Amino acid sequence: MADGKIEKMEKDWSSVVDTQLPETEKLAKSGKLGEAIEQLMVLEKQTRTSADLASNSRVLLHIISLAYNAKDWKQLNESITVLSKKRALLKQAVTKMVQEAIKYVDEIKDTKIKLELIDTLRTVTEGKIFVEVERAHLTRTLAKIKENEGKIVETYGSMEKREKTDFILEQMRLCLAKKDYIRASVISRKISIKFFEDPANHDLKLRFYELMIQHSVHMDKHLDTCKHYRQLYDTPVIRADEKKWQEVLKHVVLFIVLSPYDNEQSDLIHRINEDPNLSKLVLFKEFLKCFITNELMRWPKIEEIYGTALKASSVFDAATDGGLKRYKTLHKRVIEHNIRVIAKYYNRITLKRLTQLLDLTMAEAEEFLSNLVVEKTIYAKIDRPAGIVSFVPRKDPNAILNEWSHNINDLLDLIVKTGHLITKEEMVHSIKQTI
């Protein structure tokens, strides 16, 4: 495995390894450790370049075991360092070697020798994701030793913030590559958004939000995806390139439209509509305006006007399952918008007329209507025998009583005021007569 990619084994060296390991062990026991390791280094290169993982692992473990058994600590540290820097190394083999060396750390009693080995292992594992667990174990061991000596050791928490963020971003990338979306989400929370306010960290900001977009797109969290694209859009390096910001702004529009309607979505869609740059994307501005205006949208007309531009976008790419799914979601959002508009203008409507306005069958219209009622987006009540939908909510008895009481108070106030005005006019009239 080189650079995380599994390579096909070109040659099986197991028979050669079976022969040479015992021979080199005899050489080491006879006091010729250096000669034995030189011989094994040649074999290590052969197994590595042939991508023979099993044989390469055996050779690596044998080299460090010879040095350890001979108590040649200098040779042990040098061997680990050299073997970890080989070109096109097999990562799984190196991981096994580090894991074996960690066992030696636990067995060594001499503190000085133990610290030298820990330092070597922490050096060779630094920045390597595939041995991050082993490095964490070593750091913990080192921390305990230093703590016993009354000293402080550098840990993950005291790493330079940019380096730490870069490390976390790489963890997120690997989790997404393995399709471990839950862990990627957990890891992302370790990063403080305020860190990206510094222009010097905008390169990491772009990486972070690109990874977050991958995550939210997979999870169908369209509102989150829209917010992530807006963060990219607000980054100066994106704003400086017209082609880039236009592409990002298109995605902002499409994902806000795909988002389920609620107060947050409604507020955000209006703020996006006020962006002056949107006027340069005329078709997308008109498309967004359809979802803000309280007018019905006919799906066939939407497809006719905007279908070509929408399907040309990666968001609705018909070649992917996600693209087809999002296109169906768009149709759903158009229907939901139309139902909200109808609920605003009608107190009551027949089911037959409702299906005509929505271009749906009666069963489909009822399903969409029921979903919006469950989500408390609108109030509706269906009278199936009469075939009528009512959008007028039933008032609470207490509310009716309070309204009646308020109206009675208003009426009594009006009567009193009228009485005062009549009395005033009578007094004025009587005074004029006496004069």
Residue pairs with C-beta under 8 A, 6 or more apart in sequence:
1 7
1 51
1 53
1 90
1 91
1 92
2 88
2 89
2 90
2 91
4 91
4 130
7 51
8 51
9 50
9 51
9 52
9 53
10 49
10 50
10 51
10 52
11 50
11 52
12 52
12 55
13 43
13 46
13 47
13 50
13 52
13 55
14 52
14 54
14 55
16 43
16 46
16 55
17 43
17 47
17 55
17 58
17 59
20 39
20 40
20 43
21 58
21 59
21 62
23 39
24 36
24 37
24 39
24 40
24 62
24 66
25 36
25 62
25 66
27 33
27 35
27 36
27 39
28 36
28 37
28 66
28 69
28 70
33 66
33 67
33 70
33 72
33 75
34 75
36 66
37 63
37 66
37 67
37 75
37 79
40 59
40 62
40 63
40 66
41 63
41 82
43 59
44 56
44 59
44 60
44 63
44 83
44 86
45 86
47 55
47 56
47 59
48 56
48 86
48 88
48 89
48 90
48 93
49 88
51 90
53 90
53 92
53 93
56 90
56 93
57 90
57 92
57 93
57 96
57 97
60 83
60 93
60 94
60 96
60 97
61 96
61 97
61 100
63 79
63 83
64 76
64 79
64 80
64 83
64 97
64 100
64 101
64 104
65 100
67 73
67 75
67 76
67 79
68 76
68 104
73 113
73 116
73 117
76 101
76 104
76 117
77 116
77 117
77 120
80 97
80 98
80 101
80 120
80 121
80 124
81 120
81 123
81 124
83 89
83 94
83 97
84 94
84 97
84 98
84 124
85 124
91 130
92 130
94 130
94 131
95 130
95 131
95 134
98 121
98 124
98 125
98 131
98 134
99 134
101 117
101 121
102 121
102 134
102 137
102 138
104 117
105 114
105 117
105 118
105 121
105 138
105 141
106 141
108 114
108 117
111 145
114 145
115 142
115 145
118 138
118 141
118 142
118 145
121 134
121 135
121 138
122 135
122 138
122 139
122 142
125 131
125 132
125 134
125 135
125 138
126 135
127 167
128 135
129 170
129 171
129 174
132 171
136 156
139 153
139 155
139 156
142 153
143 153
143 155
146 152
146 153
147 153
156 164
159 167
161 195
162 201
162 204
165 191
165 195
165 201
165 204
165 208
166 204
168 187
168 188
168 190
168 191
169 191
169 204
169 207
169 208
169 211
171 187
172 184
172 187
172 188
172 208
172 211
173 211
175 181
175 183
175 184
175 187
176 184
176 211
176 214
176 215
181 215
181 218
181 219
184 211
184 215
185 215
188 208
188 211
188 212
188 215
191 208
195 201
195 204
196 202
196 204
196 205
196 208
199 236
202 235
202 236
202 237
205 231
205 235
206 232
206 235
206 237
206 238
209 228
209 229
209 231
209 232
210 232
212 224
212 228
213 225
213 228
213 229
213 232
216 222
216 224
216 225
216 228
217 225
217 322
220 325
220 329
222 255
222 256
222 258
222 259
222 260
222 329
223 255
223 256
223 259
223 260
223 264
223 265
223 268
225 251
225 255
226 251
226 252
226 255
226 256
226 259
226 268
227 268
229 248
229 251
229 252
229 255
230 252
230 272
232 238
232 248
233 239
233 245
233 248
233 249
233 252
238 244
238 245
238 248
239 245
245 277
246 277
246 280
246 281
249 275
249 277
249 278
249 281
249 284
250 281
250 284
250 313
251 313
251 315
252 272
253 272
253 278
253 281
253 284
253 287
253 288
254 284
254 310
254 313
254 315
254 316
255 315
256 265
256 268
256 269
256 272
256 288
257 269
257 287
257 288
257 291
257 330
257 333
258 315
258 326
258 329
258 330
258 333
259 265
259 268
260 333
260 375
261 333
261 336
261 337
261 340
261 377
262 377
269 288
269 291
269 292
270 292
272 278
272 288
273 285
273 288
273 289
273 292
278 284
278 285
278 288
279 285
283 306
283 309
284 309
287 306
287 309
287 310
290 297
290 302
290 337
291 297
291 333
291 337
294 341
294 344
294 345
295 341
296 338
296 341
296 342
296 357
297 334
297 337
297 338
298 359
299 331
299 334
299 335
299 359
300 359
302 334
310 316
310 327
310 330
311 317
311 318
311 327
314 323
315 323
315 326
316 323
316 326
316 327
316 330
317 323
318 324
318 327
332 368
335 358
335 360
335 368
336 368
336 372
336 377
338 357
338 358
339 358
339 368
339 369
339 372
339 378
340 372
340 377
340 378
342 349
342 354
342 357
342 358
342 391
343 378
343 379
343 380
343 391
346 391
347 390
347 391
347 392
348 388
348 389
348 390
348 391
348 392
349 388
349 389
349 391
350 387
350 388
350 389
351 362
351 365
351 366
351 382
351 387
351 388
351 389
352 362
352 387
354 365
354 369
354 389
355 361
355 362
355 364
355 365
358 364
358 365
358 368
360 368
366 382
369 380
369 382
369 389
372 378
372 380
373 379
373 380
378 391
379 391
379 392
379 393
380 389
380 390
380 391
381 389
381 390
381 394
382 388
382 389
382 390
383 389
383 390
395 403
